[in-house]
Structures are given as C-alpha cells and as structure tokens.
Amino acid sequence: MASAPPSGPPPLTGARLGVTALALALGTFMMVLDSTIANVSLPTIAGNLGVSSDNSTWVVTAFAVANGVAVPLTGWLMRRFGVVRVFCTSVGLFTIASFLCGIAWDLPSLILFRVMQGAVSGPMMPGSQALLIAIFPSDKRSTALGIWSMTTLVAPIMGPILGGYISDNYHWSWIFLINVPFGIITAFICWTRLRDRETPTAQLPIDTVGLGLLVLWVGSLQVMLDLGKNADWFNDPLIVVLSIVAIIGFVAWVIWELTDANPTVDLTLFARRNFWIGNLAFSLGYAVFFANILILPLWLQTQMGYTATWAGLVAAPSGLVAVILTPLIARLSGKIDARILATVAFAGFAISYWMRSGFTTQATFFDLMLPLLVQGVSMATFFLAMLTILLDGIPPEKIPSATGISNFGRIVAGGFAASLISTAWDRREALHQSRLAEAIGNGMGWQMAAENLTKLGMTTQQAAAAVTRQMVGQAYLLSSTDLFRLSAWLAAVLIVPIWLCRRPKPQHGPVAAD
C-alpha cells in the first residue's frame, strides 16, 4: 500500500532520471495550468459560442467542481490500483478530455467535457509528487520536491499569460488543444519508464456512502462559490440552499469517514499537529496568494488598459525568480528549519502585498513588476517549506492520502479566495466611489474640472463623463490598495501558526522528502 516504499526499486540515474522527472513535472504543469488558463478567455469563448458572459463562467465552475471531488479520492485510488497506473491513466484521460474541449461545438458540450477533464485530473498532482520522490535518490529528494513546487507555482502565473496570448492571437480552442501533444508525451514516457516500478496494491472496498456525501457537499460548495457573486450571495434562495446542503453534507461526511472501517479519505491524519496546523496555514496562505494573482490582472485589464497578454507579463518575473531560486532553496531545505523557510515565505508575501498598496493610476510597468519580484522569492520557499512541515512524520503508506487532502484543501481555499476577492473588490469600489462623489459634489472640484474640460472643447455631457470615469478609476484603485494592504496583514499573521508546529525531523527517506 505504500506509495514509495523504501524497499522498492532503486532510484533512477542519469538521462533516464532527467527525462522522467521532466515528464512528471509536465504532468503537474498541465493540470495546474488548465485550472487558470480559461479564466481570461471567458469573454472570447462566450462571444464565439453566442452565450452571455455569466453563462460562460460554467466553463471554470465545471472544472473546479469535478476536480474538487476527485482530488480527495487520490489516496484510495492509488492504494487500490497503484501510483503509476493511476497517474498514467489520469494523464491519458486528461489528454482525451482536453481534445474534446477543443472541438466542443456549443456551451453544453464544452461544460460536459470540462467536467470530464476536471474529474480525471484529480490524481495528476499527487501522483507526480509521489513518483518524483520515488525515482530520486534519498539524498536528492529535496530536489524532487523543488521541481514539483516550481511547476505548481509557475503554472498559475503562466495560465493567464498563455490564455491571454492565445485569445488575442488564435482561436480559443487552442487553450485546450495545446495539452494534447504534451499529454501524449507525458503518458508515454511515464508508462514506459515507470511501469516496472508499480507500487503494491490492495483490494479495498468502495466507500459508496462516503463518496456520495463527498460529491454532494463539495459540488454544492463549489457551485455556491462560483455563482454567489452574480447571484448576490445569500439574497438568492439557490445560494442559501446550496450553502445549507454543503454544511449538512460536510458534517455528515466527516462523521461517516471517522466511523467507517474503510473510509475514502483518511481524516485521522488530522490528529497530527503538524498536519492540521500546516494544512491550515498552507491553505490560507495559498488563498491569499491566489486572490492576489486574480485581482492584479483584473485591475490592470479593466482600469489600466492592459491587454490580457501584457497583464500576464507583469507577473512573469515572479515566476522567473521562483524558477531560479527553487533549486537553491531545495538544496538548503535539509539544513535549515522548514519553519524558518516558511517564515521567509510569508514575510516576503507580506512585503510584496504591502508594496502593491502604494500603486497609483500612473504606475509604470516597472512599478507594477517590482513587488512581484519580491513575491518570486516567497514562491520559491512557500510550497517546499509548507509540505515539509505538514507531511512530517506521515507513514509512507499514508502519503497519497495526505497529499490528496493537502491539495484538496488548497483547491477549496483557492475557490473561496476567487469568490471573496472579486466580491470585495466591487463592494469596496462602490464604497469609495460614493465617498468620492460626495466629496466632489459638495465642493468646487467637480465644477472646476468640468469647466476646464469644456474649455478644451468637450461638451457638458462629455466633461461629466470624463470626470466620472476618473472617479471610477480612482475608486477601483483605492479598492485594490485596500485589499493589497489586507493581504499583507494576513500573510504576516500566518507566520504565527508556523511556530506552533514541531520542528520537522531531518529529511531521510520518502516521507520527509515528500
């Protein structure tokens, strides 16, 4: 039942190790990329398929719901069928689903294929993680984790860049079709190189009740989060019903999983202090990170006149810094307390977000990019440090379950962040706009601005529209800086729970390395 037993096949070496590691990293990259690449392409997809922008959001929702249900099942699937078989099958089915998404002929077919894509992609991240650790020598397993962390962090940044470029220059279907050749290569290399290294399996019964409750509460939660903003949250009866179903389903699922002899998800792992505190800090830290990934391009595109491509390029340097520093951090991780590395990550995030709180509407490309360079340092240490902490002391046979739970928590936290940050952004803008309108309307500012614009040749209506547009732009700027400042404080506060964890033991073997 072990995912990477110490007595298993010897580690790979040389070119075979390099090629296989690259293929496994590519598998992770494709899956994470596809969770964000469609976001910036929704207006293009909606226009091409002849549907409203609100309906097109189901393209993102469908993937998120299906993936959220599938990820917690990873541990059970790998114990039942083996890590290599599950991972390669997942990659193969993901490639087929990507092709179907690319040839979708209308919105219902695209949503159906996105559900398939999200469902089959669940084991890809935990599977690549477990296999990377298994193929590296014991003294190089921090390098394996560094490779995995690097691809996991860079992919969310590359998603908007690649999605924006494809939408601006090619047909939207290529955001899905681009997966096909890479998926075929990944599945072929991993199966041919790793099929003789399959992990032991066991005839585990299917926890049908636990699985049904999982589908119920996760599906209700994800749909509630994705539809809440446009439905005005709890003022809509459907959102209220979904919330109640999610809460009741979650409580029933927890009770069932803790009492069933063969649970789908092993919740007893939360009895370990490092695991539950580490997962809490990991999920909340990722939520803040993901929220800022979303809000900065949104502000740049809607208020600063940036195209999707250029908005993505602003964030590109942070990914580059992470790629350069991750191998170095991986080498140091065995010598430095993981809690110190996690502290550096959260402190770097806090500094980066605080720097963004000083943005103005005249900010240059360099002004926008500089805080993201600081963020790149944090990205290089965040995943590696948090995984080292939360997986400390986990037995090898429980690694697939532990990684599945941690990835699931991160995905759900990202869903909450995406919904809450967009709602908060609009509401703070409305608040600032009303205050600005009140301040301008009660003084001479509005009249003076209107008179100066009319002297430049504008009509009264044009002058009023120009002043209003400037006021809206300033309101969105103030809303953005408010949220950046809040993010900085949240990142700083998350340093506290890190030091409530035990110091992880020195990294020896697959458990510590994972």
C-alpha positions in Angstrom: 0.0 0.0 0.0 3.0 2.3 0.1 3.3 5.0 -2.5 7.1 4.9 -2.4 8.3 2.1 -0.1 12.0 2.3 0.9 12.5 -1.4 -0.2 11.2 -0.7 -3.7 13.2 -0.4 -6.9 16.4 1.7 -6.8 16.3 5.3 -7.8 16.8 6.3 -11.4 20.0 7.9 -12.6 21.4 9.9 -15.5 19.4 10.8 -18.5 16.6 8.4 -17.6 16.1 10.3 -14.3 16.1 13.7 -16.1 13.7 12.8 -18.8 11.3 11.0 -16.4 11.4 13.9 -13.9 10.7 16.4 -16.7 7.7 14.3 -17.9 6.3 14.1 -14.3 6.7 17.8 -13.8 5.0 18.5 -17.2 2.0 16.4 -16.0 1.7 18.7 -12.9 2.2 21.8 -15.0 -0.6 20.9 -17.5 -3.1 20.2 -14.7 -2.5 23.4 -12.8 -2.3 25.5 -15.9 -5.7 24.3 -17.0 -7.2 25.4 -13.8 -6.4 29.1 -14.6 -5.8 29.3 -18.4 -9.5 29.5 -19.3 -10.3 32.4 -16.9 -9.0 35.2 -19.1 -10.5 33.6 -22.2 -14.1 33.5 -21.0 -15.2 36.7 -22.9 -13.8 35.2 -26.1 -15.4 31.8 -25.5 -18.8 33.5 -24.7 -18.7 35.6 -27.9 -17.6 32.7 -30.1 -20.3 30.3 -28.8 -23.0 33.0 -28.7 -23.7 32.9 -25.0 -23.6 35.5 -22.2 -20.5 36.1 -20.1 -22.4 34.9 -17.0 -23.2 31.5 -18.6 -19.6 31.1 -19.8 -18.4 31.1 -16.2 -19.6 27.5 -16.0 -16.6 26.6 -18.1 -14.5 27.4 -15.0 -17.0 26.1 -12.5 -17.4 22.7 -14.1 -13.7 22.0 -13.9 -13.4 23.3 -10.3 -16.3 21.2 -9.1 -15.2 17.9 -10.7 -11.6 18.4 -9.7 -12.5 19.3 -6.1 -14.4 16.0 -5.8 -11.7 13.9 -7.5 -8.6 15.1 -5.6 -9.6 13.7 -2.1 -10.1 10.3 -3.8 -6.5 10.1 -4.9 -5.2 8.2 -1.9 -7.8 5.5 -2.2 -7.3 5.1 -6.0 -3.5 4.8 -5.6 -3.8 2.2 -2.9 -6.3 0.2 -4.9 -4.7 0.4 -8.4 -1.1 1.6 -7.9 0.5 5.0 -8.3 2.0 4.5 -11.7 -1.2 3.1 -13.3 -3.4 5.7 -11.8 -1.2 8.6 -12.8 -0.6 7.4 -16.4 -4.3 6.7 -16.8 -5.2 10.1 -15.4 -2.8 11.8 -17.9 -4.2 9.8 -20.8 -7.8 10.6 -20.0 -6.9 14.2 -19.3 -5.4 14.4 -22.8 -8.6 13.0 -24.4 -10.8 15.3 -22.4 -8.6 18.3 -23.5 -9.1 17.3 -27.1 -12.8 17.1 -26.6 -12.9 20.5 -25.0 -11.0 21.9 -28.0 -13.6 20.6 -30.5 -16.7 21.4 -28.4 -19.4 22.7 -30.6 -21.5 24.6 -28.1 -21.5 25.6 -24.4 -23.3 22.5 -23.0 -20.8 20.2 -24.7 -17.8 22.3 -23.5 -19.1 22.2 -19.9 -19.6 18.4 -20.1 -16.0 17.9 -21.4 -14.7 20.3 -18.7 -16.4 18.2 -16.1 -14.6 15.1 -17.6 -11.3 17.0 -17.6 -11.6 18.1 -14.0 -12.7 14.6 -12.8 -9.8 12.7 -14.4 -7.2 15.2 -13.5 -7.5 14.7 -9.7 -4.6 12.2 -9.3 -2.2 14.1 -11.5 -0.7 16.4 -8.9 -0.4 13.9 -6.0 0.7 11.2 -8.5 3.5 13.3 -10.0 4.6 14.3 -6.5 4.8 10.7 -5.2 6.6 9.4 -8.3 9.2 12.2 -8.4 10.1 11.3 -4.8 10.3 7.6 -5.7 12.7 8.0 -8.6 15.2 10.3 -7.0 18.0 9.1 -4.7 17.3 9.7 -1.0 19.9 12.5 -0.8 18.3 14.3 -3.8 14.6 14.1 -2.8 14.5 17.7 -1.8 15.4 18.4 -5.4 12.5 16.3 -6.4 10.2 18.4 -4.2 11.7 21.6 -5.5 10.9 20.5 -9.1 7.3 19.8 -8.2 6.9 23.0 -6.2 8.4 25.1 -9.1 5.9 23.7 -11.6 3.0 24.1 -9.2 3.8 27.7 -8.5 4.7 28.9 -12.0 1.7 27.3 -13.8 -0.9 29.6 -12.2 1.1 32.6 -13.4 1.6 31.2 -16.8 -2.1 30.4 -17.2 -3.3 34.0 -17.7 -0.3 34.8 -19.9 -0.8 31.9 -22.2 -4.5 32.1 -22.1 -4.4 35.8 -22.9 -1.9 35.4 -25.8 -3.9 32.6 -27.4 -7.2 34.5 -27.0 -5.6 37.7 -28.5 -4.0 35.9 -31.5 -5.6 32.5 -32.1 -8.9 30.6 -31.7 -9.8 29.9 -28.0 -9.9 26.1 -28.6 -6.1 26.1 -28.6 -6.1 26.7 -24.8 -7.2 23.1 -24.6 -5.7 21.6 -27.7 -2.2 22.6 -26.6 -2.4 19.9 -24.0 -2.8 17.1 -26.5 0.9 16.7 -27.7 2.3 17.2 -24.2 -0.2 14.8 -22.7 0.7 12.1 -25.1 4.4 12.6 -24.5 4.0 12.6 -20.7 1.8 9.5 -20.6 4.2 7.6 -23.0 7.4 8.5 -21.1 6.0 7.8 -17.7 4.4 4.5 -18.6 7.4 3.1 -20.5 9.9 4.3 -17.8 7.9 3.6 -14.7 5.5 0.6 -15.3 8.1 -1.8 -13.8 8.1 0.4 -10.6 4.4 0.0 -9.8 3.6 0.2 -6.1 1.8 -2.6 -4.2 -2.0 -2.6 -4.3 -4.8 -3.8 -2.1 -8.4 -4.9 -2.6 -10.0 -2.0 -0.9 -13.8 -1.8 -0.7 -15.5 1.2 -2.2 -16.9 3.6 0.4 -20.1 4.4 -1.6 -21.7 6.4 1.2 -18.6 8.5 1.9 -18.1 9.1 -1.9 -21.7 10.1 -2.3 -21.5 12.6 0.6 -18.2 13.9 -0.7 -19.7 14.6 -4.2 -22.8 16.2 -2.5 -21.0 18.7 -0.2 -18.1 19.5 -2.5 -20.3 20.0 -5.5 -22.7 22.2 -3.6 -19.8 24.3 -2.1 -18.1 24.8 -5.5 -21.3 25.8 -7.3 -22.2 28.2 -4.4 -18.8 29.8 -4.6 -18.8 30.2 -8.3 -22.4 31.5 -8.6 -22.5 33.5 -5.4 -21.2 36.8 -6.7 -23.5 37.1 -9.7 -26.5 35.9 -7.6 -25.9 38.5 -4.9 -24.9 35.7 -2.4 -27.3 35.0 0.3 -30.0 37.2 -1.1 -30.6 34.4 -3.6 -32.6 31.3 -2.4 -30.4 29.0 -4.5 -27.2 30.1 -2.8 -28.9 29.7 0.6 -30.0 26.1 -0.3 -26.5 25.2 -1.7 -24.9 26.5 1.5 -27.2 24.5 3.8 -26.6 21.4 1.7 -22.8 21.9 1.7 -22.8 22.4 5.6 -25.0 19.4 6.3 -23.3 17.2 3.8 -19.9 18.1 5.2 -20.8 17.3 8.8 -22.4 14.0 7.7 -19.3 13.2 5.6 -16.9 13.9 8.5 -18.9 11.7 10.9 -19.1 8.9 8.3 -15.4 9.0 7.4 -14.3 8.9 11.0 -16.5 5.9 11.9 -16.3 3.8 8.7 -13.9 0.9 8.6 -12.6 1.7 5.1 -13.1 5.5 4.5 -12.5 7.1 1.2 -10.5 9.9 2.8 -8.4 9.2 5.9 -9.3 12.0 8.2 -7.4 10.5 11.2 -4.3 12.3 9.7 -5.6 15.5 11.3 -4.8 14.1 14.7 -1.2 15.0 13.9 -0.4 18.6 15.0 1.9 19.4 12.1 -0.5 18.1 9.6 -3.6 20.1 10.6 -1.8 23.3 11.5 0.4 23.0 8.4 -2.6 22.4 6.2 -4.4 25.4 7.8 -1.5 27.8 7.2 -0.8 26.2 3.7 -4.4 26.6 2.6 -4.9 30.2 3.9 -1.5 31.3 2.6 -2.4 29.9 -0.9 -5.8 31.6 -0.7 -4.2 35.0 -0.2 -1.6 34.3 -2.9 -4.3 33.1 -5.4 -6.6 36.1 -4.6 -3.7 38.5 -5.5 -3.0 36.6 -8.7 -6.6 37.2 -9.7 -7.1 40.8 -8.6 -3.9 42.4 -10.1 -4.6 41.3 -13.7 -8.3 42.2 -13.2 -7.4 45.7 -12.2 -4.8 46.1 -15.0 -7.2 44.9 -17.7 -10.3 46.8 -16.6 -8.8 50.0 -15.3 -5.3 50.4 -16.6 -5.9 49.5 -20.3 -3.6 46.4 -20.3 -4.3 43.5 -22.7 -4.6 40.0 -21.2 -1.2 39.3 -22.6 0.5 42.3 -21.0 -1.3 41.8 -17.7 0.1 38.3 -17.6 3.6 39.6 -18.4 3.6 41.8 -15.4 3.5 38.7 -13.2 6.0 36.7 -15.3 9.2 37.9 -13.5 7.9 36.4 -10.2 7.7 33.0 -11.9 11.2 33.5 -13.3 12.6 34.3 -9.9 10.9 31.3 -8.4 12.4 29.0 -11.1 15.9 30.3 -10.5 15.7 30.1 -6.7 13.8 26.9 -6.2 16.8 24.5 -6.8 18.9 26.6 -4.4 16.2 26.5 -1.7 15.7 22.8 -2.3 19.4 22.2 -1.5 19.2 24.3 1.7 16.0 22.8 2.9 17.7 19.8 4.5 20.0 22.2 6.5 17.5 24.9 7.5 14.5 24.5 9.8 11.4 24.4 7.5 9.7 26.8 9.9 12.3 29.5 9.1 11.8 29.0 5.3 8.0 29.3 5.8 8.5 32.5 7.8 10.7 33.9 5.0 7.9 32.9 2.5 5.1 34.6 4.4 7.2 37.7 5.2 8.1 38.0 1.5 4.4 37.8 0.6 3.5 40.4 3.2 6.2 42.8 1.8 5.1 42.2 -1.7 1.5 42.9 -1.0 2.3 46.0 1.1 4.4 47.4 -1.8 1.4 47.0 -4.1 -0.7 49.0 -1.7 1.3 52.0 -2.9 0.2 51.7 -6.5 -1.2 54.7 -8.4 -3.0 55.0 -11.7 0.3 56.4 -13.1 2.3 53.3 -12.1 4.7 52.1 -14.8 5.4 48.6 -15.9 8.5 48.5 -13.7 6.5 49.9 -10.7 4.0 47.0 -11.1 6.7 44.4 -11.6 8.9 45.2 -8.7 6.6 43.8 -5.9 6.2 40.6 -8.0 10.0 40.1 -8.0 9.8 40.1 -4.2 6.9 37.6 -4.4 9.1 35.3 -6.5 11.4 34.8 -3.5 8.4 33.7 -1.4 7.1 31.4 -4.1 10.5 29.6 -4.2 10.2 28.7 -0.5 6.4 28.5 0.2 5.4 25.1 -1.2 8.6 23.3 -0.2 8.5 24.6 3.4 4.8 24.0 4.0 4.9 20.5 2.5 7.9 19.6 4.7 6.0 20.8 7.8 2.6 19.2 7.1 3.9 15.9 5.9 6.4 15.5 8.8 6.1 12.0 10.3 3.4 10.7 7.9 3.9 7.0 7.3 4.8 6.1 3.7 1.6 4.2 3.1 -0.5 7.3 4.0 1.5 9.8 1.8 -1.1 9.6 -1.1 -3.9 10.3 1.3 -2.0 13.1 2.9 -1.0 14.8 -0.4 -4.6 14.4 -1.7 -6.0 16.1 1.4 -3.5 19.0 1.3 -4.1 19.6 -2.4 -7.9 19.4 -1.8 -7.6 22.0 1.0 -5.6 24.2 -1.3 -8.1 24.0 -4.1 -11.1 24.7 -1.9 -9.2 27.7 -0.3 -8.5 29.0 -3.8 -12.2 28.7 -4.7 -13.1 30.8 -1.6 -10.4 33.3 -2.4 -11.6 33.8 -6.0 -15.2 34.4 -5.0 -14.5 36.6 -2.0 -11.8 38.8 -3.6 -13.9 39.7 -6.6 -16.9 40.5 -4.4 -14.9 42.5 -2.0 -13.2 44.4 -4.9 -16.5 45.5 -6.3 -18.0 46.4 -3.0 -15.0 48.4 -1.8 -15.1 50.2 -5.2 -18.8 51.1 -4.7 -17.9 52.5 -1.2 -15.0 54.6 -2.4 -17.0 55.9 -5.4 -19.8 57.1 -3.2 -17.4 58.8 -0.9 -15.6 60.5 -3.8 -18.8 61.6 -5.4 -19.9 63.0 -2.1 -16.6 64.9 -1.6 -16.6 66.2 -5.2 -20.2 67.1 -5.2 -20.0 69.1 -2.0 -17.1 71.2 -3.2 -15.8 73.2 -6.1 -13.8 70.3 -7.6 -16.5 68.9 -9.9 -17.4 72.4 -11.2 -13.7 73.4 -11.8 -12.9 70.1 -13.6 -16.0 70.3 -15.8 -15.2 74.0 -16.7 -11.6 73.1 -17.6 -12.7 70.2 -19.8 -15.3 72.3 -21.6 -12.6 74.9 -22.3 -10.7 72.1 -24.1 -13.6 71.5 -26.4 -15.8 69.0 -24.6 -19.5 69.3 -24.3 -21.0 69.3 -20.8 -22.0 65.7 -21.1 -18.6 64.7 -22.3 -16.9 66.6 -19.4 -19.2 64.9 -16.9 -18.5 61.5 -18.3 -14.7 62.2 -18.2 -14.8 63.3 -14.6 -17.0 60.2 -13.7 -14.5 57.9 -15.5 -11.6 59.3 -13.5 -13.6 59.0 -10.3 -14.4 55.3 -11.0 -10.7 54.6 -11.8 -9.6 56.1 -8.5 -12.3 54.2 -6.7 -11.1 50.9 -8.1 -7.5 51.9 -7.3 -8.4 52.5 -3.7 -10.4 49.3 -3.6 -7.3 47.4 -4.9 -4.9 49.0 -2.5 -7.3 48.2 0.4 -7.2 44.6 -0.5 -3.5 44.5 -1.0 -3.0 46.0 2.4 -5.3 43.5 4.0 -3.4 40.7 2.2 -0.2 41.9 3.6 -1.5 41.8 7.2 -3.0 38.3 6.6 0.3 37.0 5.3 2.2 38.4 8.3 -0.3 36.9 10.8 0.1 33.4 9.2 3.7 33.4 10.5 2.3 32.7 14.0 0.8 29.2 13.4 4.0 28.1 11.7 5.8 28.3 15.0 3.0 26.3 16.7 4.2 23.3 14.7 7.0 21.0 15.8 10.3 21.3 14.0 10.2 18.8 11.2 12.7 15.9 11.6 15.8 15.8 9.3 14.8 14.6 5.9 15.6 11.0 5.4 13.6 8.8 3.1 10.5 9.4 1.1 8.2 10.7 3.8 10.3 13.7 4.8 11.2 14.4 1.2 7.6 14.4 0.1 
